[in-house]
Amino acid sequence: MGTIHAGDFLRRFCSHLGMINQVVKAAQEAVHKSEELDMRRSPISVAAAVSSYDSPAVR
């Protein structure tokens, strides 16, 4: 079993939120950047934070 990354959760979260492809790509870039910065946060927390940024509840 390998390491779990935020990107592993991101697609599922974005799909459940009904995000358009352009927003999903932006979210993927944000997750990638967070991994580059080595933020040492739970992958599920990073994916949830990034994907919820554009959810209807935030608007």
CORURKA-V144778 format. One record per backbone hydrogen bond with DSSP energy under -1.0 kcal/mol. NH is the residue of the N-H (numbers start at 0). CO is the residue of the C=O. If there is no record, write none. Layout:
nh: [NH,NH]
co: [CO,CO]
//
This chain:
nh: [7,8,9,12,13,14,15,16,17,18,23,24,25,26,27,28,29,30,31,32,33,34,35,36,38,45,46,47,48,49,50,51,54,57,58]
co: [4,5,5,8,9,10,11,12,14,13,19,20,21,22,23,24,25,26,27,28,29,30,31,32,33,41,42,43,44,45,46,47,51,54,54]
//
